[in-house]
Amino acid sequence: MKESGSPPRHPGNSSKRCVPKPSKTGENRLRPEYSGHIFEGQVPPVAKRASGPMSEEDRSTSRARTLLSVVLILLIVAGAINGALFSSPSTRRESGVPPGAQFAYIVTILMENNGVCNVLTSCGGAAPYLTSLSQNYSLAGSCQSNSACSSGGYPAVDHPSLPNYLSLFSGLAGDCRNGGDTTGGCMPSGDSTSDCTPSISCTMSGTVNIVDRIEAAGLTWKAWAEDLPSSNPCTGADAYPGFSTVRHFPFFYYTDITLSRTRCSNTSHASTPDDPELIDALGGTATAANFMWLTPDDCDNMHSCPVSTGDNYLKSLIPRILNSYIFKTQKAALFIVFDEGDSAYPNDYTYAMWAGPVVRPGYVATNGYNHYSFLKTLETVWNLPPLQSTDSAATPMTEFFLQNSITPPPTGWGGVFLSEADTFTQSNPSSEAFPGEKASDLEMTASRIVALGYNSMRVQFSSQCPGTQQEDGPYSYAWLRRAVAVAQHYNLWLIVDYHGPCFGTAGTLSLDSLSADYQSWINQARSLNDAHWIIVQNLCSYSCSYGLTSQWQGYPIVTDSQKRVLISLHSYFFYDGCATGWYGTCSWTNSTAASIASTYYQNVLHGMRMTGWPVLNSEGGALYFSEAACTSPSCTPPDTRLVGDAGYAGVSFYFINALTSDYDASGHGIGWAWWPTGDWTNSPCPTTSSGGGCLYGALSANMGSAGSVPGWGILLRL
């Protein structure tokens, strides 16, 4: 696609700040839940509204009196960059999971006896599903054969199977022969290289293992094996339980597991090929464990059946894992790895990949790893002590993960003026957030957002930066406190948008200067003990010389000691932008809209991959004209359905609907807040609010002069 011309200006260009919380245990709902202290004590109690609106004098006094608190909450940096923050998350912490851990849940699936290029179709393999899965998520290295990788790679540590499983489980391979990784140690009794069944002469006895570390940290675990009989031989009475493929199930080689009835109860049969026991466990936080392990049978795992058989097995299983409650609403990761390939150590490269909402999309690792790195990753993420010198010296696989993430991601609507916290349409009902008062227009919008199944609301006010784009209303600290109280009551993330054109002159802004400004802002926030999330805006939302397909290059590069940064790219398909060539060769059709949506989506994925930050696209929508100039007929497409700020055309709606579908189906936890809702929008409406427009903007059900046009937000397919 050829790009040319100057980018159209978007209706809003800013970075944002939000207020979050997670869902209750076991509930199938995606709205966050507050734990009580949104701003960690920085916001004073919210006073009830006086009988009349706040005077300008009161507002000025309030602002001056609370300036320091405002800085702590919103971090206003006049004349630097426009921005916003997102409050520090009050997500429910899983017992034992450290704050900021990159995942709280992990599912590990062990496959069998194939080198990396027996699997990847890119180098001759026969597993198209596993190939595409690794392309969508993260793969351990770029390999050209089973014994050669040009970047990274994940070799097994030994042959045959059992020493590799033991290495994954305790950091000791149990190899008395030292035929592989010579740091792997020896079984206290026996030799793992015989693939022996647990017995007095084939055991790791009481060797410390990952289960010991997990339980000591207050974490939980469960393990399933498809060949493990329903009448589990592990009862706590037999030190050496076995079954046909026990060599692929390391749990039964450690007597501190097999002689414990409680620990034995955490090992179970899984029914092939659907493994409903695992899928059911992933249905809620009450049934899932932090550490979950699955050993498929010897056909499903490719040991005794073709690679294609195992690939089809995973093609059925993995989507059900990734679409489970745990993977949709919690920080969860999936690790798929083969025990060994067909080459000699240390070049026995196997397929190893990570998937899930906490994983970088389309990422290929540059570091080398092995089975000890699996343990080191758990130890690093969950702050566990090492087991042996092997895992202590290993490299953790943290490069695969986003630096932090929010699950479920915020999805909702923006455009509400902060002043709407103090605006009251006559027909509004009584307030739920402030008993004894009438509901404000802001509260009415919050209620509607929740009723439609969203979990976030963006409120905005004009910045103090010089420029002409000061259309977003005044600021009052009292209004902000009321907005926070409303968000608490309705269980919403609150995105507070300090809105204004402080990026500099269009066309002259550099990525380096924007990155430096954002970094300065982040540093100032953290120096003030402000731990809120910060949304960092891609300059392509305002002034970008990269072209449509290279917008990902516009993401600012920043670091954050709190690891609470999100990246954003405002997304629109404008009729006038299409006409001027900014989108490349362009026709105003649904097929073009779908292509443009896909390009935005790929830019976002590339941004996640490059920066390691999660995404909250804080603005986008079905608006069909850019803000630069829309007074001539050339700005109005032939398929216009509704004019004005909340208006849309058939093609522009097709675009945002396609983009929303891409985001929600991606599995990468992409958040979004579409524009606009709010009582001020100028689209025709049979009954106007006190703000002059339909009360809910694009979320209004009956728009147009006759009330016969639904707002495009009502039509959006989620």
URRA-V423434 format. One record per backbone hydrogen bond with DSSP energy under -0.5 kcal/mol. NH is the residue of the N-H (numbers start at 0). CO is the residue of the C=O. If there is no record, write none. Layout:
NH CO
NH CO
This chain:
3 580
9 540
16 495
21 31
21 32
26 23
28 26
37 35
39 36
41 38
43 41
46 44
58 54
59 55
60 56
61 57
62 58
63 59
64 60
65 61
66 63
69 65
70 66
71 67
72 68
73 69
74 69
74 70
77 75
79 76
80 76
82 497
83 15
83 534
84 495
85 16
85 532
86 17
86 493
96 93
97 95
100 97
103 330
104 330
105 289
106 332
107 291
108 334
109 293
110 108
110 336
111 300
113 339
115 348
117 114
118 114
118 115
119 115
122 119
123 120
124 119
125 117
126 118
130 126
131 127
132 128
133 129
134 130
135 131
136 132
137 353
138 362
139 351
140 138
141 150
142 140
143 147
144 147
147 144
149 141
150 141
151 365
152 366
154 368
155 347
163 159
163 160
164 160
165 161
166 162
167 163
168 164
169 165
170 165
170 166
171 165
172 183
173 183
174 184
175 173
177 174
180 156
181 179
183 180
186 173
188 202
191 173
193 190
194 191
198 201
201 198
202 188
203 252
206 203
209 168
211 208
212 208
213 209
214 210
215 211
216 212
217 214
218 213
221 290
222 265
223 292
224 267
225 294
227 224
231 229
234 232
235 257
238 236
240 237
245 242
247 244
248 245
251 248
252 249
253 250
254 204
254 252
255 204
256 253
257 253
258 254
259 256
260 258
263 259
264 260
265 262
266 263
267 222
269 224
271 269
274 270
277 274
278 274
279 275
280 276
281 277
282 279
283 280
286 283
287 283
290 219
291 105
291 289
292 221
293 107
294 223
295 109
295 293
300 296
301 298
303 297
308 305
309 305
310 306
311 307
312 308
313 309
314 310
315 311
316 312
317 313
319 315
319 316
320 316
321 317
322 318
323 320
325 281
327 323
328 324
329 325
331 329
332 104
333 354
334 106
335 352
336 108
337 350
338 110
346 343
348 145
348 346
349 153
350 113
352 335
353 137
354 333
357 331
358 355
359 399
362 136
362 359
364 138
368 152
370 154
372 369
373 369
373 370
374 370
375 371
376 372
377 373
378 374
379 375
380 376
381 377
382 378
383 378
391 387
392 388
393 389
395 393
396 372
397 395
399 396
400 397
401 357
402 611
407 327
411 671
412 455
413 673
414 457
415 457
417 459
419 416
420 417
421 418
422 419
427 424
430 436
436 433
438 428
440 419
440 422
441 419
443 439
444 440
445 441
446 442
447 443
448 444
449 445
450 446
451 447
452 449
453 448
454 410
455 410
456 492
457 412
458 456
458 494
459 415
460 496
461 472
462 498
469 467
479 475
480 476
481 477
482 478
483 479
484 480
485 481
486 482
487 483
488 484
489 485
490 487
491 486
492 454
493 18
494 456
494 492
495 16
495 84
496 458
496 494
497 82
497 495
498 460
498 496
499 12
501 499
503 500
507 504
508 504
513 509
514 510
515 511
516 512
517 513
518 514
519 515
520 516
521 517
522 518
523 519
524 520
525 521
526 522
527 523
527 524
528 525
529 524
530 528
532 85
533 563
534 15
534 83
535 533
535 565
536 534
537 567
538 553
540 537
541 538
542 538
549 546
550 547
552 549
553 550
554 551
557 555
562 559
565 533
566 613
567 535
570 618
574 623
575 623
577 573
578 574
579 575
580 576
580 577
581 576
582 576
583 580
588 586
592 588
593 589
594 590
595 591
596 592
597 593
598 594
599 595
600 596
601 597
602 598
603 599
604 600
605 601
606 602
607 603
608 604
609 605
610 606
611 607
613 564
615 566
616 670
617 615
620 570
626 8
634 631
635 632
636 634
639 636
640 647
641 647
646 643
647 641
648 621
649 638
652 648
653 649
654 650
655 651
656 652
657 653
658 654
659 655
660 656
661 657
662 658
663 659
664 660
665 661
665 662
669 662
670 614
670 668
671 409
672 616
673 411
674 619
675 413
676 413
680 677
685 703
688 692
691 688
692 678
696 693
697 675
698 695
699 696
702 700
702 708
703 683
706 703
708 702
709 707
710 699
712 697
713 697
713 710
714 710
715 711
717 715
